Amino acid sequence: MGTFLFFLYNFLTPFIALIYLAFFILSPRRLLLKNLPVELKERLTPRVGNLTRGVSPVWIHAASVGELKAIKPVLEKIRKNKPEIPVLITTSTWSARIAGLKTNLSTRLIPLDFFPLMKTFIKKLKPRALILAETEIWPNLLCLAQSSGIKIFIVNGRLSNKSYGFYKLISPLIEKSFKNIEKALVQTRADAEKYGRFIRDTGKITITGNIKYDFMQPSDENEKRTGIGPVTDIIPVIEKLKWRDKPIFTAGSTHPHEEKIIIDSFMSCRESHKSLKLVIAPRHPETSGETAALLNSKGLKFIKWSELSVERRAESVEELEAVLVDEIGLLQEFYKIASVAFVGGTLVKIGGHNLLEPAMFSKPVLFGPDYRNAKEAGDALLLNRGGFIVHDAGDLSARLKVMISDKNLLKTVGENAKKTLESLQGATEKTIKILSDYL
C-alpha cells in the first residue's frame, strides 16, 4: 500500500504544483516581491553549485524562519565541532532563505518534492547527513535519501494533532518514508507517541525537549546570537510618559476578538487601581486600526507607538492610559517593563503564542484556555504557579487586581515563571550530544 501511495503522490505532485503556482502568481503580495523567477528557478532546478569541494556536506532543511531560528544553536555547534564539513541549508519559504543567507552559509529553496528533481538534487549534493527541523515530511526527499544511504535525523520534532490526523490517513506512505530513519529527536512525550505510530523501531525516538526554549533570551542577547530582530530601548519614552513607577499590564500578540475582553478587564481593574496602565500589542500590526477604534469607543486616552515621540511635551502624555504598539519587534521590551503580562491567541480559537516570552523577564503570565500550540509551556506554568488561565473579562480583571495589590505575590509568581522557562531548557546540548555520535 505504501508503494502505491508513493507512486500516486508522484503522479499528483506536478498538478498540485501547478495549482500552487496559480495561487502564487495571483497573490498580490507575491507580485510585489518581484522574486518569482528566482523562486521558480530554485524550486525546479536541482543545482548545488561548488558547495561540496570534494567533502560530503551536512544538509539541513528548515521550512520557515521560526524553524531555522529554532535549530540555529544546533547549526552553530556543528560548525564549531566540524569546521571542515560544509553545510547546506534549504528552506521552504523565501523569508527563511534570506534568514539562512545571514548565517553566511549556502542557502537555497528546496526543490519541488518530485521524484526526478529530488533524485538529481541528492545525487549532485551527496550529503553525509540530512537534518530535518520539526515537521518536514516529504516522501521523495526521505525515501530517496534513505535509498542513497544518507543518515536522516529529525531534530526538535513535533506533530500537531491536525498533522497527525492527516498522516494517519496516509500512514503506509509515512511509514515507508520513515522506514530507515536514523533518529527522531522530539520535543515531548506526546510527540514521541505520535512518531511511534509511524516509526516501528521506537528505540530511534528520543525526547530531547524544545530547542526554542534554549535561545529564549532578552532581545539584546538574542540579537547577538541570531542576527535577527531589532533591539529597541523604550525606557526614554517610558520616562516621558512618567510610567516608570506605575503598574503596567502588557497584553501581547492579541487578536481582534479577544481585545475587547482585555480592554474591559483593564478598565474594570482601574476602578480600584487608578495608576494602572495598558500596553496592547496586536499580533498583526495591520489590525491596529481596529484596536484603536475599540480603545476610542471605550473612551480611553491612548497613543500609537508609531506616533509617540520623545519630543512630545510631558504634560500632554502624562494623562495617557494606554499605548497601542503598532510596530513589530517591540514586544519583548514591553514585557520587560510589565507588572503582569497576558499572551494572546488564547481567548480565541488560535491556540496561543509564545507563553514563555514574559517569563524571560520574571513576569507573571496570564493566558486563555486555548493554548494548544504551547501546551507544554502552558501546563508547566500552571504546575509551577508561574502563570494562570483566565476565561473572560471578569476572570482576567480579578486576577490582575489580586496580583497588582500584592508586590510579594507579583515577585513570587514572576520568579516561578522564570524557573519554569529554565526547567524546560537544555534540549540543544542533548541534541548535539546525540548527533555527534553520528556526524
N, C-alpha and C positions, 0 to 999 in steps of 0.2 A: 504493500500500500504506500509506503514511504517513497519508493522509486516512482510509482505512478504519479504521486503528488509533485515530486521533483520535476518530472517532465511536463506536467500540466502548468506548474509555476513558470517554467522557462517559455512555454508556449504563450502564456498570457502576458509575460513581462513586457514585450515590445508594445502591446496595445495599452497596457497600464501607463507605460512611459509616455506614449503619445497623448493620452488624456491629461497626464500631469503637465506635459509641455503646453497644452492648450490653456490650462489654468495659469501656468507660469507666464505665458505671453499676454493673456488678458488682464492680469493683475496690474493695476495702475502703479502700485509700489514697485513692482519688478521692472516696469518700463522705465521708471525714474532712475533705477540703479545703474542702468547702462552697462551691465556686466553679463548680459545674456549670452553673447557669443563666447566669452571666456568660459562661462559655466558649462555650456553645452559641449565645448571642446574638451574640457577636463572630464566630464561625465561620460563622454562617448569615445574617448581615446585612451588606451592603456599605456601612456608614456611614463617613464620613471626618470629620464634624463641620465646624468652621470652620478647618480646618488651612491651606488654601491662601492665604487672604486675597488672592486675585487673582494670586498668584505660583505658578507650577508648582513643586511640591516635588521633592526627591530622595527616592526611595523605596528604603529599604534593608531587605532581608529576611535575617534570620539565624535559623536554626531553633532553636538551643539557646543556653544561657548561654555555653558554650565558644566557639561561633562568634561570638556577639555580642562577647565579650571580645577575640577574635582581630582583629576588624575595627574595634575601638574607636579605635585610633590613626588609622585612615583617616577615621572619622567625625569625630574631633576636628579633623583638618586641613581637612575640608570646611567645618565650622562656622567655623573661623578664616579660611579663604580666601574663603568665600562666605557671610558672616553674614546677608545679605539673603534667602537662599534657605531656605525652610522644609524640614524633614526629617521624614519619617515612617518609623518602624521597625515592621516586622511580624515576628512570631515564630511558631514552631510549637508552643512549649510555654509553659505558664503561668509557670514559673520564669524563663524568658527574658523574658517580658513584664514581670515585676516588675523584673528587672535593667535592662530598657530604660527603664522609668519613672525609674530612679535617675539617668539621664543628663539628666533634665529635658526630654526630647523626647517628642513624641507617639508613643505605642507602643500597639499592639493586636495581637491574634491575627490571623493571615492568614485570610481567608475560605476556606471549602472550595473546592478546585480543581475547581469545577463550572461549566460554561460560562456559564449565566445570572448566577450570583453574581459570578464573576470579571469578566465583561464590565461589569456595573453598577458594580462597585467601581472598576475602572480608569477608566471614563467619568466618575465623580464626582471621582476623585482628580486626573486629568490630570497625571501626573508627567512631569517633563522627562527623567528617567533612572531606571532600575531597577538597583540593585546587589545581586547575589546572593552570599551568603557560602558559600564552599566547595562543597558538593554539593547544590544545591537545584534540581532539575529537575522542574518542574511543567508539563505540556503546555499546559493552558489559560492559565496565567499567562504563559508565554513566547510562545505563539502570539498571544494577544490583545494583549500589549504590543507585539509586533512589528507587528501589523496596525494598531496605533494610532500608529505612528511613534515609539515610545519607545525611546531608546537603552538597550541592555541590556549590562551588564558582569558578568562572573563574577570575583570577587575572592578571592584565596587558594584558588583552585580545586584540587580534588583528586578523584580517583576511586579508591576501593578496588578491589581485584581482584574482590571479591564484587559490588559495584555495577556494575562494568564488564562482568562476565559477564552480569548481568541485562539491562543496557542493550543489549548486543549482540543479545539475543534479540528486542528490540523496536526495533532500530536505525532502521527507517523513521520511527517516531514520534519518536525522539530527534533524528534528522536534521532532521525537519520543525520541531521545537521550536527547534533551533539555527540555522535557516536564515539569519536576518538578524541574528545576534548581533553586537554592535559589537566587543567584546574579551573574551577569556578569559585572565585573568592567573592562571597556575597555579604550583603550588609546586615541582614537579620536572620533569625531562626525561621521566620515566616518565608523569607526569600529562599532559604535553603530547602524548605519543604516543597516550594513551588518548582525549583530547579530539579529537585529529586524526582519529580514526575516525569522528566524528560531525560535525565542522565541516570542510566541504570546503575552505574558504579557510584554510589553515594560517597565513597571514600575520596572522590575527586572534588567534593564540595566542602569548602571551609568557610566558616563565618569569621570574617575579619573586622566587621564594622563599617561605618560610613566614612570614607576618606574626607568628605567635605567638612566634617567637624574639625579635622586637624588643621585646616587653613582658615578656620574662623577666628580671625584676629581683627582688632581695630583697623580701620581703613588705611591709616598711615603705614602700618606694618604689612597689611595685605598688598598695598601698592608696591612695596619693595619686593614682595615675593612674586607677584603675578604680572606687574606692569599694566594691570587693567583696572580702571576705575579711578575717578577723581578723588582728591583729598581736599576738603574744604574746611577752613576754620570759621565756624559760625559764632564763636564766642564774642567777637567785637559787636556783632549785630545784636546778640542777646543782651549785651551790656547796654546798647542803645535803647532796647526795649524795656530795660530795667526789670528783666525777668530772672536774673541770676539767683535770687533768694526766694523765688516763687515756686510752688509745686507745679510741675508741668506734666500733663497727660499727653503722651505721644501715641497716636494711632497710625500705624504704618501699613503699607500695602493694602489699603482699603479699596472696596468695590462699592459702586453706587448704591446698591440695595441694602448695604449694611451701614452706610454712613449716617442715615437718619437715626438709627439706634445709638450710634456713637455720640452724635451731637446731642441727642435728647438726654443721654446719661450724663454727659458733661454738664449740661445746663442744670440738671437736677442736683448734681453734686455741688455746683457753685452756689446753690441756695444756702448751704451751710459752710462752704469753703470759698469765700469771695475772691481769694487771691489765686485760685486755680486757673491755669492757662492751658490752652489746647493747641497741639500741633497735629495737623492731619495731612497725611501724605498718600494720595491715591496711588494705587498700583500702576495705573496708566495715566501719566500726566495729562494726556489729551482729554481725559474726562474731568479735569479740574474745573471746567466751566460749570458742569452740573453740581459739583461740590460747592462752588462759590454761590450758585443760585440758592442752594439749600441753606448755607450759612446766612445769606441775606434774608431768606424767608423767616429765619429764627431770630432775626434782629441782632445777631452777634457782630461785634466790631472786630473785623479781621483784615488781614492784608495778605496778598500773594507774595511768596518768596521772591519771585521774579521782579516784583515792584518795590521790594523792600531795600532801600538804600541806606547805607550808614550815614549819609549826609542829611537824612530827614531829621527835623527838629525833635528833640526828645519829648517835648510836651505833646507833640502830635501823635506819638506812638505809644506813650505810656499807658493810655487807656485801652489799647488793643487787647482783646480777649483770646484771639486765635491767630495762628499763621497757617496758611494753606501752602503746602510745598508742591509747587507745580513744575519742578525740575527733577531730573534723575540724579543719582549719585550722592544724595544728601542724607538719606535715611539713617545711616549709622551715626552721623553726627547728632541727629535729633534724638536717637535712642540714648546717646551718651549723656545728654543733659536732662533726660526724662526722670520723673519720680516713679512713674508707673507706665508700662508700655502695653499696647494692645496690638496683636498681629492679625491682619485682615485675611479675607478669603475664608474665614471660619464661621461667620454668621450667615453666610450664603453657601450655596452648593458648589463651592470651588475646590475645597479640600485643604485650604490653608497654604501659607507660605513659610518662610524661614522662622520657626518659633524660637530658635536659639540665638537669633541675632541680638536681641536686647540682653540676653544672658552674658554676652561678652563683656558688658559694662555693669554686671551685677544688678540688673534691673528686674523687678517682678514682672512676670509675663502673664497677660490675660489673653484668652482666645476663646472662640466659639466652639460649639460641639462638633463641627465638621472639620476635623484636622487630619483626614485620612492620608493626605500627601506627606504628612510629617508625623505619622503615628508614633514612631519610636521616640522622637523628641518630646512629643506631647505627653505620652504615657510616663516618660522619665521625669518630666517637670511636675506632673501631678503626684507621682510617687514620692518625690523629694520635697514637695511643697515649695517649689520654686515658681510655680505657675498655677493658674486656676481657670476652670471653664466658666464662662458666663453665657446665659441663654437669651437674654433680652436686655432692654434699656434699664429696667428696674434692677436686674441682677448685676449688671455692669456698674451702675451707679452705686449700689450698696457696697460692692467690693472696693470701689475707688474710695468711698468715704471711710471705710474701715482702715485701709492702709495709709491714706494720707493723714489720718488722725493720729497715727502711731508710728513715730520715726523708728523706734526699735523694731517694730514689725516690718517696716519697709526694708530696713537693713538686713534683717534675718532672711526674708523671702528672697531679696536680691542675691545674697550670698548663696542661698540654696540653688538659685538659678545658675549661678556661675559654676558651682560644684557639679551640677547636672551636666553642663557642657563638658567640663573636664573629664567626667566619668565616661563620656562617650568617645573620647579621643584616643588615638593610638593605632588606628587602622592602617596608617601609612607604613609604620615600621613592621607591622605584621605582614603586610602585603609584600614589602621589599624583601623581607627575610625568606618568604616562600619563593618569590620569583628568582632570587639569587641562586637558588639551588638548581635552576633550570637554564638560565641565560648564560 
